[in-house]
Amino acid sequence: MTVAGHRLTGRTRISEAGVWTDAVSPGGRPSGVLRFDPAAAARARERLVATVADDLRLQRGGAAGLLPVVDLVAARDEVWLITGRAMPSLDELLGSAGGHLDAGSVAAVLLETAQTLASVHAAGLTHGAFGAGTVVVSEDGAALLAERGLVAALRGEHVPPEHDVAAWVTLARRLAAGQTAGPEADLLRRAIGAAIAHGLAAARDTLLSGREGLPPGFMTRDRLARAARDFFGSVPGSVPGSGPGSGPGSVPAAGEAVTLLDLPSALPSAVSSGASSGMDDDVLMRFGPGVPTETPAETTAAQIWRSGRTSAVARARPAAAPPRRRRRTTAWAGTALLAILIAAVILWLRQTPAVEAAVSGVDVKVAKKTVRCDGTADFAGVVTTNGGAGTIRYLWIRSDDRKRQEQEQRVSSGDTSVHLPLHWKVTGPGSFKGSATLRVLSPTTTGKSIQDTASFTYKC
């Protein structure tokens, strides 16, 4: 069975957008084919074309972190998306790993997906169906987003960026559930709090800045890469090229599929479809202003993760026209090198004698003033510090609870604010006014405890 020259193999998985099948490209390389539901695709064909074209423009502009798109084709009443890789989803890896990943793998996934979603939002787009089923893991451990915008296109919906942020927080809490203590768990909690209070860019920066407080070599993608490779080795029929299989539904004969994309203008120069050109070029991905890197070589995102560069280097630039001349690529490379050198100088200057942390202010806000039946009051506590390193001792005091358990929060040098969220679940009929107070016990600039309070009303 083939689709536009891509031979389908045995492994399939179902997603919200359709049915994925591992495949082998005309050149013998792994690829992926997504078959949309024919009825849904017929109603949404123009929206699907526009969505895939947006992805191609992001790739052409240098955005990394998205599953590379090769083509969007139609045959009879079928519509298929062809991608440049066959990869297991994060859901599949979690299933094979007993539901948990090591803390380093969790942090790597959350960092890379937060970065990619932030870049997508900066381009005026959203994902719309982000979750463990739409995050795929490459053979080198990189976490890529699949199905960006496809579910929303099929349904004709507009999904705001806040939906992606909430979905990222949900995934982060699921992945962090297996980390209960130590600096790793603390870092993940702070990243989640930063995402809730300030968005995904803040979560990304928290993960980047917090890596220095972890054991050397802790944040690597080695285990994630090994898990991805082991998955293909353990699932029968999952290795592309291992033999023919029966793909989902009826597959049109080779040669009948036609592209729905305007290939000369829509496809980036580094991505080509075997169906249209008869060739099978390697897919090149670029990150931000960096120089193109041929996968599966380590991406710039991975290099940032390992070297701890400042967030200014990690932040992807908006989509732009692809460089057409070698001297432009050299100029970009020079700019990136200059940014790296500046970041290195900043990090060197920061290595001054340690300053002990001291809290100067506390601010508490509640997301919703009125909480309805069986709802949750989400409190965002922000603690302002002098930027020193240390451990903050604090209490969350709820008006309905006399038990006061002291907690601690580690603060890294250079952090001038710390996010300490509280989630108060309320159930049952009735109404009352609840309040929560965040009290910082020590260390403070005055030597005395500092606190702030916010309130909400429950009605059911």
C-alpha positions in Angstrom: 0.0 0.0 0.0 1.4 3.4 -1.0 0.4 7.0 -0.7 2.2 9.4 -3.0 5.1 7.0 -3.2 5.3 6.4 0.5 4.9 2.7 1.4 2.8 2.1 4.5 4.1 -0.3 7.2 2.3 -2.1 10.0 2.3 0.4 13.0 -0.7 2.7 13.3 -2.0 5.0 16.0 -5.3 7.0 16.3 -5.3 10.7 17.1 -7.9 13.4 17.2 -6.9 14.5 13.7 -7.1 11.0 12.1 -5.0 7.8 11.8 -1.2 7.8 11.7 0.7 5.1 9.9 4.5 4.7 9.8 5.8 4.6 6.2 8.9 4.4 4.1 9.6 7.2 1.6 10.6 6.6 -2.0 14.2 7.0 -1.0 13.9 4.3 1.7 13.8 6.7 4.7 11.2 6.7 7.6 8.2 8.9 7.1 4.8 9.3 8.6 1.3 9.5 6.9 -1.8 10.9 8.6 -5.1 10.0 7.0 -7.9 12.4 7.8 -11.5 11.3 8.1 -12.9 11.7 4.6 -16.1 13.5 5.6 -14.3 15.9 7.9 -11.6 16.6 5.4 -14.1 17.3 2.6 -15.6 20.1 4.6 -12.3 21.5 5.8 -10.0 21.0 2.8 -9.2 24.7 2.3 -8.6 25.2 6.0 -6.2 22.2 6.1 -4.3 23.6 3.1 -4.0 27.0 4.9 -2.9 25.4 8.1 -0.2 23.2 6.5 1.0 26.2 4.5 1.4 28.1 7.8 3.6 25.3 9.1 5.7 25.3 6.1 6.2 29.1 6.4 7.3 28.6 10.0 9.8 25.9 9.0 11.1 28.2 6.2 11.5 31.0 8.7 13.7 28.9 10.9 11.2 27.8 13.6 12.2 24.4 15.1 10.2 22.0 17.2 7.5 21.2 14.7 7.3 17.8 13.0 8.6 18.4 9.5 5.8 18.5 6.8 6.6 17.0 3.4 3.3 17.3 1.6 -0.5 17.4 1.8 -2.1 15.2 -0.9 -5.5 14.1 -2.1 -6.7 11.0 -3.9 -10.3 10.5 -4.7 -12.1 11.5 -1.5 -9.1 10.9 0.7 -6.7 13.6 2.1 -3.3 12.6 3.6 -0.6 14.6 5.4 2.9 13.3 4.8 5.7 14.1 7.3 9.4 13.6 7.2 9.8 11.3 10.2 8.1 8.3 11.8 8.3 8.8 15.6 6.5 7.5 18.7 4.2 9.8 20.6 4.9 10.8 24.1 1.8 8.9 25.1 3.3 5.8 23.6 6.6 6.3 25.4 4.8 6.8 28.7 2.8 3.7 28.2 5.9 1.6 27.5 7.7 3.2 30.5 4.9 2.5 33.1 3.5 6.0 32.9 6.7 7.8 34.2 9.8 9.3 32.7 13.0 10.3 34.5 13.1 13.9 35.7 15.7 14.9 33.1 13.5 13.7 30.3 10.5 15.4 31.7 12.3 18.7 32.0 13.7 18.4 28.4 10.2 17.7 27.0 8.7 20.6 28.9 11.5 23.1 27.9 11.3 22.2 24.2 7.5 22.2 23.9 7.2 25.5 25.9 9.8 27.0 23.5 8.0 25.8 20.4 4.5 26.8 21.6 5.9 30.3 22.5 7.3 30.6 19.0 4.1 29.5 17.4 2.1 32.0 19.4 4.6 34.8 18.5 3.8 34.0 14.8 0.1 34.6 15.6 -0.8 30.9 15.5 -1.8 28.2 18.0 -1.7 24.5 18.3 -5.2 23.8 19.5 -4.8 20.1 20.4 -1.5 20.0 22.4 -1.0 17.0 24.7 1.0 13.8 25.1 -0.6 12.4 22.0 0.6 15.3 19.8 4.2 15.4 21.1 6.5 13.0 19.3 10.0 12.1 20.2 12.8 11.8 17.6 15.6 9.3 17.6 17.9 11.9 19.2 15.5 12.7 22.0 14.0 15.9 20.6 10.4 16.7 21.5 8.5 17.9 18.4 4.9 19.0 18.0 2.7 17.2 15.6 -0.8 18.1 14.2 -0.4 21.8 14.9 -3.7 23.5 14.0 -5.1 20.4 12.3 -7.9 19.6 14.7 -9.1 23.2 14.8 -9.0 23.3 11.0 -11.1 20.1 10.8 -13.7 21.6 13.2 -13.6 25.1 11.9 -12.7 26.4 15.3 -10.5 29.3 16.5 -8.4 28.2 19.5 -6.8 31.0 21.6 -3.2 30.8 22.9 -4.5 30.4 26.5 -5.9 27.0 25.5 -2.3 25.9 24.6 -1.0 27.3 27.9 -3.6 25.4 29.9 -2.8 22.2 28.0 0.9 22.6 28.6 0.3 23.0 32.3 -1.9 19.9 32.4 0.8 17.9 30.6 3.5 19.3 32.9 1.6 18.3 36.0 1.1 14.8 34.6 4.8 14.4 33.9 5.9 16.0 37.2 3.6 13.6 39.2 6.4 11.1 39.5 8.9 13.7 40.9 8.0 14.3 44.5 11.2 15.7 46.1 14.6 17.2 45.5 15.7 20.0 43.2 14.2 18.4 40.1 10.7 18.4 41.6 11.2 21.9 42.8 12.3 23.1 39.4 9.2 21.5 37.7 6.9 23.1 40.2 8.4 26.5 39.7 8.1 26.1 35.9 4.4 25.2 36.2 3.8 28.2 38.5 5.6 30.5 36.0 3.4 29.2 33.1 0.2 29.8 35.1 1.3 33.3 36.2 3.2 34.6 33.2 2.9 32.2 30.2 5.1 29.7 28.4 8.1 32.0 27.8 8.4 32.4 31.6 8.2 28.7 32.1 10.9 28.1 29.5 13.2 30.7 31.2 12.6 29.1 34.6 13.7 25.7 33.3 16.7 27.3 31.6 17.8 29.3 34.7 17.1 26.5 37.1 19.3 23.9 35.5 22.4 25.2 37.3 21.0 24.0 40.6 20.7 20.4 39.5 23.4 17.7 39.5 25.9 17.9 36.7 24.7 16.2 33.5 21.2 15.8 34.9 19.4 17.6 32.1 20.2 15.5 29.1 18.0 13.9 26.4 20.1 10.7 26.4 17.4 8.6 28.2 14.6 10.1 26.1 16.5 9.2 22.9 17.1 5.7 24.1 13.5 5.3 25.1 12.4 6.3 21.5 14.9 3.9 20.0 13.9 1.1 22.4 10.2 1.7 21.6 10.7 0.9 17.9 12.7 -2.1 18.8 10.0 -3.5 21.1 6.9 -3.0 19.1 6.3 -5.5 16.3 6.0 -3.9 12.8 7.0 -0.5 14.2 10.3 -0.2 12.3 9.7 1.5 9.0 10.9 -0.7 6.2 10.5 -3.9 8.1 7.9 -5.2 5.7 4.6 -4.3 4.2 1.5 -4.0 6.4 -2.1 -3.1 6.0 -2.7 0.6 6.4 -6.0 2.1 7.7 -8.9 2.3 5.3 -8.6 2.0 1.5 -5.3 3.3 0.1 -5.3 4.7 -3.5 -2.9 3.3 -6.0 0.5 5.0 -6.4 0.4 7.9 -8.8 -3.2 8.9 -8.2 -2.4 11.2 -5.3 -2.1 14.9 -6.2 -0.6 17.6 -4.0 -2.9 20.3 -2.5 0.0 22.7 -1.9 1.6 25.2 -4.2 5.0 23.5 -3.8 7.2 26.2 -5.4 5.9 28.9 -3.0 4.8 26.9 0.0 7.6 24.4 0.6 10.8 25.5 2.1 13.8 24.9 -0.1 15.1 22.3 2.3 12.0 20.2 2.3 10.9 18.3 -0.8 8.3 15.7 -1.5 9.2 12.4 -3.1 5.8 12.3 -4.8 6.4 15.6 -6.7 10.1 15.5 -7.4 11.0 11.8 -7.6 13.7 12.5 -5.1 14.0 12.1 -1.3 16.0 14.9 0.1 17.0 15.1 3.7 14.8 17.3 5.8 16.7 20.3 7.3 15.5 22.1 10.4 16.7 25.5 11.7 16.2 27.0 15.2 15.8 30.8 15.4 18.6 32.7 13.7 21.0 29.7 13.8 22.6 27.9 10.9 20.7 25.0 9.3 21.5 21.6 10.9 20.8 18.3 9.3 18.8 16.1 11.6 19.3 13.8 13.5 22.4 16.0 14.5 21.9 17.8 17.8 19.5 20.8 17.4 20.3 24.3 18.7 17.5 23.7 21.3 19.5 20.7 22.6 22.7 22.8 22.6 21.0 25.5 24.6 19.7 22.9 27.0 23.1 21.4 27.5 25.1 24.6 27.7 22.7 26.8 29.7 22.7 29.8 27.3 20.5 32.7 28.3 16.9 32.9 27.2 17.7 35.7 24.7 19.5 33.2 22.6 16.8 30.5 22.9 14.0 32.8 21.9 12.9 32.0 18.3 12.6 34.9 15.8 9.3 35.5 13.9 9.1 33.8 10.5 11.1 35.5 7.8 12.2 34.8 4.2 14.8 32.0 3.8 18.4 33.0 3.2 19.2 32.6 -0.5 22.9 33.4 -0.5 25.8 32.0 1.5 26.8 35.4 2.7 23.4 35.9 4.4 23.8 32.5 6.2 27.3 33.6 7.3 25.9 36.9 8.6 23.2 35.1 10.6 25.9 32.8 12.0 28.0 35.8 13.0 25.0 37.3 14.8 24.3 34.1 16.6 28.0 33.8 17.6 28.0 37.4 18.9 24.9 36.7 21.0 26.5 33.6 22.5 29.7 35.6 23.4 27.6 38.3 25.0 25.7 35.6 27.0 29.0 34.0 28.1 30.3 37.4 29.3 27.0 38.0 31.3 27.3 34.6 32.9 30.9 35.2 33.8 30.1 38.6 35.3 27.4 37.0 37.4 29.9 34.7 39.1 30.5 37.1 41.9 30.5 36.3 45.6 27.1 34.8 46.5 24.4 37.1 47.9 21.9 35.6 50.3 18.3 35.8 49.3 16.0 38.3 51.1 12.3 38.8 50.5 11.1 42.4 50.2 7.5 42.0 49.1 4.6 39.5 48.7 1.7 39.9 46.2 -1.3 37.5 46.1 -4.1 37.5 43.4 -6.9 35.1 42.7 -7.8 34.2 39.1 -11.6 34.4 39.6 -13.4 36.4 42.2 -16.4 34.0 42.0 -16.1 30.2 41.9 -19.0 28.1 40.8 -20.1 24.6 41.8 -17.2 22.1 42.3 -14.7 24.7 41.0 -11.1 25.6 41.9 -9.9 28.9 43.2 -6.4 29.5 41.7 -4.2 31.8 43.8 -1.0 33.3 42.3 1.5 34.3 44.9 4.5 36.3 43.8 7.4 36.9 46.1 9.9 39.7 45.3 13.5 39.1 46.3 16.9 40.9 46.1 18.2 38.3 43.5 20.3 36.4 46.0 20.3 32.6 46.4 18.8 30.8 49.3 15.7 29.0 50.7 12.5 30.8 51.4 10.3 29.5 54.3 6.6 30.3 53.8 3.0 29.3 54.7 -0.2 29.3 52.7 -3.0 29.9 55.2 -6.6 29.2 54.1 -9.5 30.7 56.0 -11.2 27.2 56.2 -8.2 25.3 57.5 -6.5 25.7 60.8 -3.6 23.4 59.8 -0.6 25.4 58.8 2.2 23.4 57.2 5.5 25.3 56.7 7.0 24.9 53.2 10.3 25.8 51.6 11.2 27.1 48.1 14.8 27.2 46.8 15.8 30.4 45.0 18.6 30.6 42.5 21.0 33.5 42.2 19.6 36.1 39.8 15.9 35.3 40.4 14.2 38.4 41.6 10.7 36.9 41.8 9.4 33.5 42.9 5.9 32.1 42.0 4.1 30.2 44.7 0.7 29.1 43.5 -2.2 27.7 45.5 -5.1 25.7 44.1 -8.2 25.5 46.4 -10.8 22.9 45.3 -14.3 23.6 46.6 -17.2 21.1 46.2 -20.8 20.8 47.3 -23.8 23.1 47.4 -23.8 26.4 49.4 -22.0 29.7 49.4 -19.2 31.3 51.4 -16.3 33.8 51.1 -12.9 32.2 51.2 -9.5 33.8 51.6 -5.9 32.6 51.4 -2.8 34.3 52.8 0.7 33.8 51.7 3.0 34.5 54.6 6.8 34.5 54.1 8.6 33.7 57.3 12.2 34.1 56.3 14.5 35.5 55.1 13.1 39.0 54.7 14.7 42.4 54.4 13.0 43.6 57.6 13.7 40.4 59.7 9.9 40.0 60.2 7.4 37.9 58.3 5.7 39.5 55.2 2.3 38.5 53.9 -0.6 39.3 51.5 -4.2 38.0 51.2 -6.7 37.5 48.4 -10.4 36.4 48.6 -13.0 34.8 46.5 -16.7 34.0 46.8 -18.1 30.4 46.3 -21.6 30.0 45.0 -23.4 26.7 44.2 
